[in-house]
Amino acid sequence: MQNDVRTRVREFLAPQLNGRTLADSDDIFALGYVNSLFAMQLALFVEQEFSLQLTPDDMEFDNFRTVDGLVRLVTSKTATAA
């Protein structure tokens, strides 16, 4: 499950990276790969791609700044939905 989520998140981020290498723990915002407006696109992607409903508590910036954070968010939401 986690590897599938990681792969799908990385595929979504790929166009923003322009071929640059990204570690799962790299902060995509601090590195300048994306801007704060992209956070909303990430939230929509997570909801649509993984059929999840995000709550205001889920909108913590730390959930969206790294691949690891996104994977944690999706896997925790799917575990509670099951």
N, CA, C and O atoms as a Maestro MAE file, in Angstrom:
{
 s_m_m2io_version
 :::
 2.0.0
}

f_m_ct {
 s_m_title
 :::
 protein
 m_atom[328] {
  # First column is atom index #
  i_m_mmod_type
  r_m_x_coord
  r_m_y_coord
  r_m_z_coord
  i_m_residue_number
  s_m_chain_name
  s_m_pdb_residue_name
  s_m_pdb_atom_name
  i_m_atomic_number
  :::
  1 25 0.814 -1.194 0.000 1 A "MET " " N  " 7
  2 3 0.000 0.000 0.000 1 A "MET " " CA " 6
  3 2 0.862 1.265 0.000 1 A "MET " " C  " 6
  4 15 0.661 2.156 -0.825 1 A "MET " " O  " 8
  5 25 1.830 1.340 0.937 2 A "GLN " " N  " 7
  6 3 2.664 2.535 1.012 2 A "GLN " " CA " 6
  7 2 3.465 2.761 -0.263 2 A "GLN " " C  " 6
  8 15 3.620 3.899 -0.706 2 A "GLN " " O  " 8
  9 25 3.975 1.681 -0.857 3 A "ASN " " N  " 7
  10 3 4.752 1.837 -2.085 3 A "ASN " " CA " 6
  11 2 3.886 2.322 -3.232 3 A "ASN " " C  " 6
  12 15 4.338 3.120 -4.053 3 A "ASN " " O  " 8
  13 25 2.638 1.848 -3.300 4 A "ASP " " N  " 7
  14 3 1.712 2.304 -4.332 4 A "ASP " " CA " 6
  15 2 1.411 3.792 -4.144 4 A "ASP " " C  " 6
  16 15 1.415 4.555 -5.110 4 A "ASP " " O  " 8
  17 25 1.153 4.195 -2.919 5 A "VAL " " N  " 7
  18 3 0.887 5.613 -2.627 5 A "VAL " " CA " 6
  19 2 2.109 6.443 -2.996 5 A "VAL " " C  " 6
  20 15 1.982 7.479 -3.649 5 A "VAL " " O  " 8
  21 25 3.284 5.998 -2.584 6 A "ARG " " N  " 7
  22 3 4.532 6.715 -2.876 6 A "ARG " " CA " 6
  23 2 4.724 6.883 -4.387 6 A "ARG " " C  " 6
  24 15 5.090 7.963 -4.851 6 A "ARG " " O  " 8
  25 25 4.479 5.829 -5.141 7 A "THR " " N  " 7
  26 3 4.632 5.883 -6.599 7 A "THR " " CA " 6
  27 2 3.656 6.885 -7.210 7 A "THR " " C  " 6
  28 15 4.039 7.682 -8.066 7 A "THR " " O  " 8
  29 25 2.419 6.848 -6.781 8 A "ARG " " N  " 7
  30 3 1.408 7.753 -7.331 8 A "ARG " " CA " 6
  31 2 1.682 9.210 -6.971 8 A "ARG " " C  " 6
  32 15 1.469 10.105 -7.788 8 A "ARG " " O  " 8
  33 25 2.153 9.447 -5.750 9 A "VAL " " N  " 7
  34 3 2.510 10.810 -5.335 9 A "VAL " " CA " 6
  35 2 3.692 11.300 -6.161 9 A "VAL " " C  " 6
  36 15 3.686 12.433 -6.643 9 A "VAL " " O  " 8
  37 25 4.701 10.458 -6.325 10 A "ARG " " N  " 7
  38 3 5.879 10.856 -7.111 10 A "ARG " " CA " 6
  39 2 5.511 11.147 -8.571 10 A "ARG " " C  " 6
  40 15 6.049 12.076 -9.173 10 A "ARG " " O  " 8
  41 25 4.601 10.358 -9.133 11 A "GLU " " N  " 7
  42 3 4.151 10.602 -10.509 11 A "GLU " " CA " 6
  43 2 3.441 11.949 -10.618 11 A "GLU " " C  " 6
  44 15 3.611 12.663 -11.606 11 A "GLU " " O  " 8
  45 25 2.652 12.295 -9.613 12 A "PHE " " N  " 7
  46 3 1.958 13.581 -9.618 12 A "PHE " " CA " 6
  47 2 2.946 14.742 -9.502 12 A "PHE " " C  " 6
  48 15 2.766 15.781 -10.136 12 A "PHE " " O  " 8
  49 25 3.983 14.564 -8.695 13 A "LEU " " N  " 7
  50 3 4.969 15.627 -8.480 13 A "LEU " " CA " 6
  51 2 5.961 15.770 -9.633 13 A "LEU " " C  " 6
  52 15 6.550 16.837 -9.802 13 A "LEU " " O  " 8
  53 25 6.153 14.738 -10.412 14 A "ALA " " N  " 7
  54 3 7.204 14.709 -11.445 14 A "ALA " " CA " 6
  55 2 7.219 15.943 -12.353 14 A "ALA " " C  " 6
  56 15 8.293 16.496 -12.587 14 A "ALA " " O  " 8
  57 25 6.074 16.397 -12.874 15 A "PRO " " N  " 7
  58 3 6.128 17.582 -13.747 15 A "PRO " " CA " 6
  59 2 6.667 18.835 -13.048 15 A "PRO " " C  " 6
  60 15 7.248 19.701 -13.702 15 A "PRO " " O  " 8
  61 25 6.483 18.938 -11.751 16 A "GLN " " N  " 7
  62 3 6.969 20.095 -10.996 16 A "GLN " " CA " 6
  63 2 8.481 20.043 -10.778 16 A "GLN " " C  " 6
  64 15 9.114 21.074 -10.550 16 A "GLN " " O  " 8
  65 25 9.051 18.857 -10.848 17 A "LEU " " N  " 7
  66 3 10.468 18.677 -10.537 17 A "LEU " " CA " 6
  67 2 11.378 18.916 -11.735 17 A "LEU " " C  " 6
  68 15 12.583 19.106 -11.570 17 A "LEU " " O  " 8
  69 25 10.816 18.909 -12.927 18 A "ASN " " N  " 7
  70 3 11.603 19.140 -14.147 18 A "ASN " " CA " 6
  71 2 12.846 18.267 -14.214 18 A "ASN " " C  " 6
  72 15 13.929 18.743 -14.556 18 A "ASN " " O  " 8
  73 25 12.689 16.983 -13.887 19 A "GLY " " N  " 7
  74 3 13.792 16.034 -13.986 19 A "GLY " " CA " 6
  75 2 14.752 16.030 -12.815 19 A "GLY " " C  " 6
  76 15 15.688 15.231 -12.798 19 A "GLY " " O  " 8
  77 25 14.549 16.899 -11.831 20 A "ARG " " N  " 7
  78 3 15.440 16.936 -10.665 20 A "ARG " " CA " 6
  79 2 15.140 15.758 -9.739 20 A "ARG " " C  " 6
  80 15 14.015 15.262 -9.684 20 A "ARG " " O  " 8
  81 25 16.157 15.328 -9.023 21 A "THR " " N  " 7
  82 3 16.034 14.227 -8.083 21 A "THR " " CA " 6
  83 2 15.414 14.742 -6.784 21 A "THR " " C  " 6
  84 15 15.736 15.835 -6.318 21 A "THR " " O  " 8
  85 25 14.526 13.942 -6.212 22 A "LEU " " N  " 7
  86 3 13.865 14.316 -4.968 22 A "LEU " " CA " 6
  87 2 13.876 13.130 -4.019 22 A "LEU " " C  " 6
  88 15 13.396 12.050 -4.362 22 A "LEU " " O  " 8
  89 25 14.423 13.330 -2.825 23 A "ALA " " N  " 7
  90 3 14.343 12.301 -1.781 23 A "ALA " " CA " 6
  91 2 12.964 12.392 -1.142 23 A "ALA " " C  " 6
  92 15 12.342 13.455 -1.151 23 A "ALA " " O  " 8
  93 25 12.487 11.288 -0.590 24 A "ASP " " N  " 7
  94 3 11.162 11.266 0.019 24 A "ASP " " CA " 6
  95 2 11.028 12.219 1.193 24 A "ASP " " C  " 6
  96 15 9.917 12.604 1.556 24 A "ASP " " O  " 8
  97 25 12.145 12.602 1.788 25 A "SER " " N  " 7
  98 3 12.118 13.512 2.935 25 A "SER " " CA " 6
  99 2 12.412 14.966 2.555 25 A "SER " " C  " 6
  100 15 12.407 15.837 3.424 25 A "SER " " O  " 8
  101 25 12.669 15.240 1.275 26 A "ASP " " N  " 7
  102 3 12.960 16.607 0.830 26 A "ASP " " CA " 6
  103 2 11.706 17.475 0.893 26 A "ASP " " C  " 6
  104 15 10.624 17.043 0.495 26 A "ASP " " O  " 8
  105 25 11.858 18.692 1.391 27 A "ASP " " N  " 7
  106 3 10.766 19.658 1.483 27 A "ASP " " CA " 6
  107 2 10.594 20.325 0.119 27 A "ASP " " C  " 6
  108 15 11.411 21.154 -0.281 27 A "ASP " " O  " 8
  109 25 9.531 19.959 -0.587 28 A "ILE " " N  " 7
  110 3 9.336 20.462 -1.954 28 A "ILE " " CA " 6
  111 2 9.066 21.962 -1.984 28 A "ILE " " C  " 6
  112 15 9.313 22.611 -3.001 28 A "ILE " " O  " 8
  113 25 8.570 22.514 -0.898 29 A "PHE " " N  " 7
  114 3 8.318 23.956 -0.830 29 A "PHE " " CA " 6
  115 2 9.607 24.714 -0.539 29 A "PHE " " C  " 6
  116 15 9.915 25.692 -1.220 29 A "PHE " " O  " 8
  117 25 10.365 24.274 0.465 30 A "ALA " " N  " 7
  118 3 11.620 24.935 0.829 30 A "ALA " " CA " 6
  119 2 12.635 24.877 -0.308 30 A "ALA " " C  " 6
  120 15 13.427 25.803 -0.484 30 A "ALA " " O  " 8
  121 25 12.614 23.793 -1.079 31 A "LEU " " N  " 7
  122 3 13.546 23.659 -2.206 31 A "LEU " " CA " 6
  123 2 13.111 24.464 -3.421 31 A "LEU " " C  " 6
  124 15 13.857 24.571 -4.395 31 A "LEU " " O  " 8
  125 25 11.905 25.034 -3.372 32 A "GLY " " N  " 7
  126 3 11.435 25.876 -4.462 32 A "GLY " " CA " 6
  127 2 10.843 25.121 -5.636 32 A "GLY " " C  " 6
  128 15 10.612 25.716 -6.688 32 A "GLY " " O  " 8
  129 25 10.589 23.828 -5.487 33 A "TYR " " N  " 7
  130 3 9.997 23.052 -6.575 33 A "TYR " " CA " 6
  131 2 8.544 23.436 -6.814 33 A "TYR " " C  " 6
  132 15 8.051 23.373 -7.940 33 A "TYR " " O  " 8
  133 25 7.862 23.835 -5.740 34 A "VAL " " N  " 7
  134 3 6.458 24.229 -5.827 34 A "VAL " " CA " 6
  135 2 6.232 25.437 -4.919 34 A "VAL " " C  " 6
  136 15 7.062 25.756 -4.068 34 A "VAL " " O  " 8
  137 25 5.078 26.109 -5.120 35 A "ASN " " N  " 7
  138 3 4.746 27.244 -4.255 35 A "ASN " " CA " 6
  139 2 3.533 26.900 -3.401 35 A "ASN " " C  " 6
  140 15 2.957 25.820 -3.528 35 A "ASN " " O  " 8
  141 25 3.158 27.815 -2.543 36 A "SER " " N  " 7
  142 3 2.078 27.542 -1.590 36 A "SER " " CA " 6
  143 2 0.741 27.284 -2.276 36 A "SER " " C  " 6
  144 15 -0.088 26.557 -1.729 36 A "SER " " O  " 8
  145 25 0.508 27.849 -3.442 37 A "LEU " " N  " 7
  146 3 -0.736 27.584 -4.166 37 A "LEU " " CA " 6
  147 2 -0.828 26.124 -4.592 37 A "LEU " " C  " 6
  148 15 -1.920 25.574 -4.733 37 A "LEU " " O  " 8
  149 25 0.321 25.508 -4.793 38 A "PHE " " N  " 7
  150 3 0.351 24.103 -5.194 38 A "PHE " " CA " 6
  151 2 -0.146 23.186 -4.075 38 A "PHE " " C  " 6
  152 15 -0.555 22.054 -4.335 38 A "PHE " " O  " 8
  153 25 -0.113 23.669 -2.834 39 A "ALA " " N  " 7
  154 3 -0.621 22.872 -1.710 39 A "ALA " " CA " 6
  155 2 -2.083 22.509 -1.928 39 A "ALA " " C  " 6
  156 15 -2.497 21.399 -1.592 39 A "ALA " " O  " 8
  157 25 -2.864 23.416 -2.479 40 A "MET " " N  " 7
  158 3 -4.274 23.125 -2.741 40 A "MET " " CA " 6
  159 2 -4.405 22.064 -3.839 40 A "MET " " C  " 6
  160 15 -5.286 21.207 -3.769 40 A "MET " " O  " 8
  161 25 -3.545 22.116 -4.836 41 A "GLN " " N  " 7
  162 3 -3.548 21.085 -5.876 41 A "GLN " " CA " 6
  163 2 -3.197 19.726 -5.277 41 A "GLN " " C  " 6
  164 15 -3.773 18.706 -5.655 41 A "GLN " " O  " 8
  165 25 -2.257 19.717 -4.350 42 A "LEU " " N  " 7
  166 3 -1.892 18.470 -3.668 42 A "LEU " " CA " 6
  167 2 -3.077 17.919 -2.882 42 A "LEU " " C  " 6
  168 15 -3.339 16.716 -2.907 42 A "LEU " " O  " 8
  169 25 -3.790 18.800 -2.186 43 A "ALA " " N  " 7
  170 3 -4.955 18.364 -1.406 43 A "ALA " " CA " 6
  171 2 -6.018 17.775 -2.330 43 A "ALA " " C  " 6
  172 15 -6.584 16.725 -2.028 43 A "ALA " " O  " 8
  173 25 -6.291 18.433 -3.440 44 A "LEU " " N  " 7
  174 3 -7.275 17.917 -4.403 44 A "LEU " " CA " 6
  175 2 -6.821 16.589 -4.994 44 A "LEU " " C  " 6
  176 15 -7.623 15.669 -5.159 44 A "LEU " " O  " 8
  177 25 -5.539 16.491 -5.312 45 A "PHE " " N  " 7
  178 3 -4.987 15.241 -5.829 45 A "PHE " " CA " 6
  179 2 -5.208 14.109 -4.832 45 A "PHE " " C  " 6
  180 15 -5.673 13.033 -5.209 45 A "PHE " " O  " 8
  181 25 -4.878 14.343 -3.566 46 A "VAL " " N  " 7
  182 3 -5.031 13.309 -2.536 46 A "VAL " " CA " 6
  183 2 -6.490 12.874 -2.438 46 A "VAL " " C  " 6
  184 15 -6.780 11.679 -2.391 46 A "VAL " " O  " 8
  185 25 -7.403 13.835 -2.407 47 A "GLU " " N  " 7
  186 3 -8.821 13.490 -2.292 47 A "GLU " " CA " 6
  187 2 -9.304 12.685 -3.492 47 A "GLU " " C  " 6
  188 15 -9.989 11.675 -3.333 47 A "GLU " " O  " 8
  189 25 -8.946 13.134 -4.689 48 A "GLN " " N  " 7
  190 3 -9.438 12.479 -5.909 48 A "GLN " " CA " 6
  191 2 -8.733 11.163 -6.190 48 A "GLN " " C  " 6
  192 15 -9.382 10.165 -6.502 48 A "GLN " " O  " 8
  193 25 -7.434 11.153 -6.086 49 A "GLU " " N  " 7
  194 3 -6.640 9.967 -6.436 49 A "GLU " " CA " 6
  195 2 -6.886 8.799 -5.478 49 A "GLU " " C  " 6
  196 15 -6.881 7.637 -5.884 49 A "GLU " " O  " 8
  197 25 -7.101 9.125 -4.203 50 A "PHE " " N  " 7
  198 3 -7.224 8.075 -3.195 50 A "PHE " " CA " 6
  199 2 -8.629 7.993 -2.600 50 A "PHE " " C  " 6
  200 15 -8.854 7.282 -1.621 50 A "PHE " " O  " 8
  201 25 -9.572 8.726 -3.199 51 A "SER " " N  " 7
  202 3 -10.979 8.722 -2.758 51 A "SER " " CA " 6
  203 2 -11.103 8.999 -1.259 51 A "SER " " C  " 6
  204 15 -11.750 8.256 -0.521 51 A "SER " " O  " 8
  205 25 -10.468 10.080 -0.839 52 A "LEU " " N  " 7
  206 3 -10.475 10.461 0.569 52 A "LEU " " CA " 6
  207 2 -11.154 11.809 0.753 52 A "LEU " " C  " 6
  208 15 -11.205 12.624 -0.168 52 A "LEU " " O  " 8
  209 25 -11.667 12.030 1.934 53 A "GLN " " N  " 7
  210 3 -12.221 13.330 2.321 53 A "GLN " " CA " 6
  211 2 -11.290 13.929 3.365 53 A "GLN " " C  " 6
  212 15 -11.208 13.425 4.485 53 A "GLN " " O  " 8
  213 25 -10.590 14.996 3.010 54 A "LEU " " N  " 7
  214 3 -9.692 15.633 3.957 54 A "LEU " " CA " 6
  215 2 -10.474 16.584 4.863 54 A "LEU " " C  " 6
  216 15 -11.414 17.246 4.424 54 A "LEU " " O  " 8
  217 25 -10.075 16.640 6.116 55 A "THR " " N  " 7
  218 3 -10.694 17.527 7.095 55 A "THR " " CA " 6
  219 2 -9.749 18.703 7.361 55 A "THR " " C  " 6
  220 15 -8.591 18.668 6.946 55 A "THR " " O  " 8
  221 25 -10.229 19.733 8.042 56 A "PRO " " N  " 7
  222 3 -9.322 20.838 8.374 56 A "PRO " " CA " 6
  223 2 -8.080 20.377 9.144 56 A "PRO " " C  " 6
  224 15 -7.000 20.938 8.959 56 A "PRO " " O  " 8
  225 25 -8.220 19.371 9.996 57 A "ASP " " N  " 7
  226 3 -7.057 18.847 10.735 57 A "ASP " " CA " 6
  227 2 -6.011 18.234 9.806 57 A "ASP " " C  " 6
  228 15 -4.820 18.256 10.114 57 A "ASP " " O  " 8
  229 25 -6.446 17.692 8.684 58 A "ASP " " N  " 7
  230 3 -5.526 17.073 7.721 58 A "ASP " " CA " 6
  231 2 -4.705 18.111 6.963 58 A "ASP " " C  " 6
  232 15 -3.680 17.778 6.368 58 A "ASP " " O  " 8
  233 25 -5.144 19.356 6.980 59 A "MET " " N  " 7
  234 3 -4.516 20.388 6.163 59 A "MET " " CA " 6
  235 2 -3.244 20.962 6.788 59 A "MET " " C  " 6
  236 15 -2.796 22.038 6.393 59 A "MET " " O  " 8
  237 25 -2.661 20.260 7.753 60 A "GLU " " N  " 7
  238 3 -1.362 20.629 8.315 60 A "GLU " " CA " 6
  239 2 -0.343 20.703 7.189 60 A "GLU " " C  " 6
  240 15 -0.250 19.786 6.373 60 A "GLU " " O  " 8
  241 25 0.419 21.788 7.140 61 A "PHE " " N  " 7
  242 3 1.404 21.970 6.070 61 A "PHE " " CA " 6
  243 2 2.410 20.823 6.033 61 A "PHE " " C  " 6
  244 15 2.873 20.442 4.958 61 A "PHE " " O  " 8
  245 25 2.752 20.272 7.196 62 A "ASP " " N  " 7
  246 3 3.722 19.169 7.243 62 A "ASP " " CA " 6
  247 2 3.232 17.938 6.484 62 A "ASP " " C  " 6
  248 15 4.049 17.132 6.039 62 A "ASP " " O  " 8
  249 25 1.940 17.777 6.329 63 A "ASN " " N  " 7
  250 3 1.404 16.648 5.568 63 A "ASN " " CA " 6
  251 2 1.683 16.772 4.075 63 A "ASN " " C  " 6
  252 15 1.611 15.780 3.349 63 A "ASN " " O  " 8
  253 25 2.000 17.975 3.608 64 A "PHE " " N  " 7
  254 3 2.120 18.226 2.178 64 A "PHE " " CA " 6
  255 2 3.519 18.613 1.723 64 A "PHE " " C  " 6
  256 15 3.757 18.712 0.519 64 A "PHE " " O  " 8
  257 25 4.440 18.831 2.633 65 A "ARG " " N  " 7
  258 3 5.747 19.354 2.221 65 A "ARG " " CA " 6
  259 2 6.736 18.297 1.751 65 A "ARG " " C  " 6
  260 15 7.733 18.636 1.114 65 A "ARG " " O  " 8
  261 25 6.482 17.002 2.052 66 A "THR " " N  " 7
  262 3 7.387 15.933 1.604 66 A "THR " " CA " 6
  263 2 6.581 14.752 1.062 66 A "THR " " C  " 6
  264 15 5.391 14.616 1.347 66 A "THR " " O  " 8
  265 25 7.234 13.917 0.292 67 A "VAL " " N  " 7
  266 3 6.604 12.681 -0.173 67 A "VAL " " CA " 6
  267 2 6.246 11.829 1.043 67 A "VAL " " C  " 6
  268 15 5.156 11.260 1.103 67 A "VAL " " O  " 8
  269 25 7.154 11.740 2.006 68 A "ASP " " N  " 7
  270 3 6.879 10.969 3.221 68 A "ASP " " CA " 6
  271 2 5.628 11.473 3.940 68 A "ASP " " C  " 6
  272 15 4.816 10.673 4.405 68 A "ASP " " O  " 8
  273 25 5.469 12.782 4.031 69 A "GLY " " N  " 7
  274 3 4.304 13.363 4.690 69 A "GLY " " CA " 6
  275 2 3.014 13.014 3.973 69 A "GLY " " C  " 6
  276 15 2.009 12.699 4.610 69 A "GLY " " O  " 8
  277 25 3.039 13.069 2.660 70 A "LEU " " N  " 7
  278 3 1.857 12.717 1.870 70 A "LEU " " CA " 6
  279 2 1.507 11.244 2.015 70 A "LEU " " C  " 6
  280 15 0.334 10.887 2.120 70 A "LEU " " O  " 8
  281 25 2.516 10.396 2.020 71 A "VAL " " N  " 7
  282 3 2.286 8.957 2.195 71 A "VAL " " CA " 6
  283 2 1.684 8.683 3.571 71 A "VAL " " C  " 6
  284 15 0.740 7.901 3.692 71 A "VAL " " O  " 8
  285 25 2.226 9.323 4.605 72 A "ARG " " N  " 7
  286 3 1.677 9.171 5.961 72 A "ARG " " CA " 6
  287 2 0.219 9.615 6.017 72 A "ARG " " C  " 6
  288 15 -0.617 8.932 6.610 72 A "ARG " " O  " 8
  289 25 -0.084 10.748 5.407 73 A "LEU " " N  " 7
  290 3 -1.450 11.271 5.400 73 A "LEU " " CA " 6
  291 2 -2.390 10.280 4.747 73 A "LEU " " C  " 6
  292 15 -3.423 9.934 5.320 73 A "LEU " " O  " 8
  293 25 -2.044 9.818 3.548 74 A "VAL " " N  " 7
  294 3 -2.935 8.906 2.803 74 A "VAL " " CA " 6
  295 2 -3.087 7.589 3.544 74 A "VAL " " C  " 6
  296 15 -4.205 7.093 3.684 74 A "VAL " " O  " 8
  297 25 -1.995 7.012 4.022 75 A "THR " " N  " 7
  298 3 -2.113 5.710 4.687 75 A "THR " " CA " 6
  299 2 -2.874 5.822 6.002 75 A "THR " " C  " 6
  300 15 -3.603 4.896 6.359 75 A "THR " " O  " 8
  301 25 -2.730 6.917 6.729 76 A "SER " " N  " 7
  302 3 -3.479 7.065 7.977 76 A "SER " " CA " 6
  303 2 -4.961 7.285 7.695 76 A "SER " " C  " 6
  304 15 -5.810 6.778 8.429 76 A "SER " " O  " 8
  305 25 -5.283 8.036 6.639 77 A "LYS " " N  " 7
  306 3 -6.690 8.270 6.288 77 A "LYS " " CA " 6
  307 2 -7.342 6.984 5.776 77 A "LYS " " C  " 6
  308 15 -8.503 6.716 6.086 77 A "LYS " " O  " 8
  309 25 -6.622 6.204 5.012 78 A "THR " " N  " 7
  310 3 -7.207 4.950 4.498 78 A "THR " " CA " 6
  311 2 -7.357 3.932 5.614 78 A "THR " " C  " 6
  312 15 -8.286 3.125 5.595 78 A "THR " " O  " 8
  313 25 -6.448 3.961 6.592 79 A "ALA " " N  " 7
  314 3 -6.552 3.030 7.723 79 A "ALA " " CA " 6
  315 2 -7.766 3.363 8.577 79 A "ALA " " C  " 6
  316 15 -8.434 2.454 9.070 79 A "ALA " " O  " 8
  317 25 -8.066 4.642 8.764 80 A "THR " " N  " 7
  318 3 -9.223 5.023 9.575 80 A "THR " " CA " 6
  319 2 -10.523 4.849 8.807 80 A "THR " " C  " 6
  320 15 -11.583 4.673 9.408 80 A "THR " " O  " 8
  321 25 -10.449 4.898 7.480 81 A "ALA " " N  " 7
  322 3 -11.650 4.720 6.662 81 A "ALA " " CA " 6
  323 2 -12.036 3.244 6.526 81 A "ALA " " C  " 6
  324 15 -13.185 2.923 6.224 81 A "ALA " " O  " 8
  325 25 -11.072 2.354 6.750 82 A "ALA " " N  " 7
  326 3 -11.327 0.924 6.567 82 A "ALA " " CA " 6
  327 2 -12.107 0.334 7.722 82 A "ALA " " C  " 6
  328 15 -12.403 -0.861 7.721 82 A "ALA " " O  " 8
  :::
 }
 m_bond[327] {
  # First column is bond index #
  i_m_from
  i_m_to
  i_m_order
  :::
  1 1 2 1
  2 2 3 1
  3 3 4 2
  4 3 5 1
  5 5 6 1
  6 6 7 1
  7 7 8 2
  8 7 9 1
  9 9 10 1
  10 10 11 1
  11 11 12 2
  12 11 13 1
  13 13 14 1
  14 14 15 1
  15 15 16 2
  16 15 17 1
  17 17 18 1
  18 18 19 1
  19 19 20 2
  20 19 21 1
  21 21 22 1
  22 22 23 1
  23 23 24 2
  24 23 25 1
  25 25 26 1
  26 26 27 1
  27 27 28 2
  28 27 29 1
  29 29 30 1
  30 30 31 1
  31 31 32 2
  32 31 33 1
  33 33 34 1
  34 34 35 1
  35 35 36 2
  36 35 37 1
  37 37 38 1
  38 38 39 1
  39 39 40 2
  40 39 41 1
  41 41 42 1
  42 42 43 1
  43 43 44 2
  44 43 45 1
  45 45 46 1
  46 46 47 1
  47 47 48 2
  48 47 49 1
  49 49 50 1
  50 50 51 1
  51 51 52 2
  52 51 53 1
  53 53 54 1
  54 54 55 1
  55 55 56 2
  56 55 57 1
  57 57 58 1
  58 58 59 1
  59 59 60 2
  60 59 61 1
  61 61 62 1
  62 62 63 1
  63 63 64 2
  64 63 65 1
  65 65 66 1
  66 66 67 1
  67 67 68 2
  68 67 69 1
  69 69 70 1
  70 70 71 1
  71 71 72 2
  72 71 73 1
  73 73 74 1
  74 74 75 1
  75 75 76 2
  76 75 77 1
  77 77 78 1
  78 78 79 1
  79 79 80 2
  80 79 81 1
  81 81 82 1
  82 82 83 1
  83 83 84 2
  84 83 85 1
  85 85 86 1
  86 86 87 1
  87 87 88 2
  88 87 89 1
  89 89 90 1
  90 90 91 1
  91 91 92 2
  92 91 93 1
  93 93 94 1
  94 94 95 1
  95 95 96 2
  96 95 97 1
  97 97 98 1
  98 98 99 1
  99 99 100 2
  100 99 101 1
  101 101 102 1
  102 102 103 1
  103 103 104 2
  104 103 105 1
  105 105 106 1
  106 106 107 1
  107 107 108 2
  108 107 109 1
  109 109 110 1
  110 110 111 1
  111 111 112 2
  112 111 113 1
  113 113 114 1
  114 114 115 1
  115 115 116 2
  116 115 117 1
  117 117 118 1
  118 118 119 1
  119 119 120 2
  120 119 121 1
  121 121 122 1
  122 122 123 1
  123 123 124 2
  124 123 125 1
  125 125 126 1
  126 126 127 1
  127 127 128 2
  128 127 129 1
  129 129 130 1
  130 130 131 1
  131 131 132 2
  132 131 133 1
  133 133 134 1
  134 134 135 1
  135 135 136 2
  136 135 137 1
  137 137 138 1
  138 138 139 1
  139 139 140 2
  140 139 141 1
  141 141 142 1
  142 142 143 1
  143 143 144 2
  144 143 145 1
  145 145 146 1
  146 146 147 1
  147 147 148 2
  148 147 149 1
  149 149 150 1
  150 150 151 1
  151 151 152 2
  152 151 153 1
  153 153 154 1
  154 154 155 1
  155 155 156 2
  156 155 157 1
  157 157 158 1
  158 158 159 1
  159 159 160 2
  160 159 161 1
  161 161 162 1
  162 162 163 1
  163 163 164 2
  164 163 165 1
  165 165 166 1
  166 166 167 1
  167 167 168 2
  168 167 169 1
  169 169 170 1
  170 170 171 1
  171 171 172 2
  172 171 173 1
  173 173 174 1
  174 174 175 1
  175 175 176 2
  176 175 177 1
  177 177 178 1
  178 178 179 1
  179 179 180 2
  180 179 181 1
  181 181 182 1
  182 182 183 1
  183 183 184 2
  184 183 185 1
  185 185 186 1
  186 186 187 1
  187 187 188 2
  188 187 189 1
  189 189 190 1
  190 190 191 1
  191 191 192 2
  192 191 193 1
  193 193 194 1
  194 194 195 1
  195 195 196 2
  196 195 197 1
  197 197 198 1
  198 198 199 1
  199 199 200 2
  200 199 201 1
  201 201 202 1
  202 202 203 1
  203 203 204 2
  204 203 205 1
  205 205 206 1
  206 206 207 1
  207 207 208 2
  208 207 209 1
  209 209 210 1
  210 210 211 1
  211 211 212 2
  212 211 213 1
  213 213 214 1
  214 214 215 1
  215 215 216 2
  216 215 217 1
  217 217 218 1
  218 218 219 1
  219 219 220 2
  220 219 221 1
  221 221 222 1
  222 222 223 1
  223 223 224 2
  224 223 225 1
  225 225 226 1
  226 226 227 1
  227 227 228 2
  228 227 229 1
  229 229 230 1
  230 230 231 1
  231 231 232 2
  232 231 233 1
  233 233 234 1
  234 234 235 1
  235 235 236 2
  236 235 237 1
  237 237 238 1
  238 238 239 1
  239 239 240 2
  240 239 241 1
  241 241 242 1
  242 242 243 1
  243 243 244 2
  244 243 245 1
  245 245 246 1
  246 246 247 1
  247 247 248 2
  248 247 249 1
  249 249 250 1
  250 250 251 1
  251 251 252 2
  252 251 253 1
  253 253 254 1
  254 254 255 1
  255 255 256 2
  256 255 257 1
  257 257 258 1
  258 258 259 1
  259 259 260 2
  260 259 261 1
  261 261 262 1
  262 262 263 1
  263 263 264 2
  264 263 265 1
  265 265 266 1
  266 266 267 1
  267 267 268 2
  268 267 269 1
  269 269 270 1
  270 270 271 1
  271 271 272 2
  272 271 273 1
  273 273 274 1
  274 274 275 1
  275 275 276 2
  276 275 277 1
  277 277 278 1
  278 278 279 1
  279 279 280 2
  280 279 281 1
  281 281 282 1
  282 282 283 1
  283 283 284 2
  284 283 285 1
  285 285 286 1
  286 286 287 1
  287 287 288 2
  288 287 289 1
  289 289 290 1
  290 290 291 1
  291 291 292 2
  292 291 293 1
  293 293 294 1
  294 294 295 1
  295 295 296 2
  296 295 297 1
  297 297 298 1
  298 298 299 1
  299 299 300 2
  300 299 301 1
  301 301 302 1
  302 302 303 1
  303 303 304 2
  304 303 305 1
  305 305 306 1
  306 306 307 1
  307 307 308 2
  308 307 309 1
  309 309 310 1
  310 310 311 1
  311 311 312 2
  312 311 313 1
  313 313 314 1
  314 314 315 1
  315 315 316 2
  316 315 317 1
  317 317 318 1
  318 318 319 1
  319 319 320 2
  320 319 321 1
  321 321 322 1
  322 322 323 1
  323 323 324 2
  324 323 325 1
  325 325 326 1
  326 326 327 1
  327 327 328 2
  :::
 }
}
